[in-house]
Amino acid sequence: MATYDFVFNALGLREWCDSGQSSAPMSMADLLGQSSSDDAPAPSIWELPFPSMDALNDACSNFPQSRDVTKGLEAGFLSVKDSLSIVLDPITQPLSWALQGALWLFQTAPWFVMIPILLLLVRIVTRSWSLVIFVAACFGLLAFIDYYDYAMQTLAIIFVCAFICVLLGVPIGIAMSRSDTFQRMSIPVLDMLQTLPTFVYLIPLIFLFSVTEPKLYGIAIILYAIVPVIRLTNLGIRLVDKQVIEAADAFGMTQRQKLWGVQVPLALPNIMAGVNQTIMMSLAMVVIASLVSAPGLGVLVLRGIRNLELGVGLVSGLGIVLLAVILDRTTKAALARVNSAQK
């Protein structure tokens, strides 16, 4: 006799329970339960199981099991997969082209062209010669140990995905700052994106897109990394001093003029902080995305894990650390320049 037989007996559902058998295969626990004697003592209150779906299924074979929930979700997703692919494929195809183009550019350009361009970009953004020398030393080290190509692949992916995150995230943050209703609707979605485990991003995308398509890992990186720039853009604009807004109203500025002439410039430090966090999260996700054919240093990390190549894993990890330091120092130096300019 099952523990929760009394529930279905009290509800008058015993006939319904006995009218059919569960189609799920019998578990080892069920087999052991059948082999035990029928006069076994009832479990004590301390051993009473939670009335879960499986426990209720033991008492009523027609009651669904927990595996039916996961099977239902999978069947539902697979039933709409083709329709989603038809809609999403043309929308996301430009992302594949952008990633392929960036990877081609970063890998085709010779090192004596690409490294000076990157150093010039660091110099323009930070105005710091010491940081330029540090970046040059890091790239020189990566090239010296033959990890230059992998580092360029990782940088290409980060540049494309971080740019798209900023391109989409800043307008979404601005819209959140201008509408409390939109903010209340967006916060649960952002919370879910920020707390969802990184590997879970890849599961539905693998079913929707081919593993060989760059947009597979590109979408995963963007979804994972876009949250900080949205949140901090919204926060930065909402923190603009109300007296400044009142002064802008007194000068007769329109909503558009106030946004781009007052609010966005004053919120720029927060927006730049969001960009910094977005770039760091993009780098973290690039390593995870190597599981679905994303090129770069993450491939070497995965190789070190799979083949137990300790040296490859440690050196590629060092390369990722160097890239993280370069990107972090560069964006923080740009943020410091913005702060000093406002002061």
Summary of the structure (lengths in Angstrom):
residues: 343
radius of gyration: 27.8
end to end distance: 76.8
largest distance: 88.2
contacts: 1014
relative contact order: 0.10
helix: 80%
strand: 0%
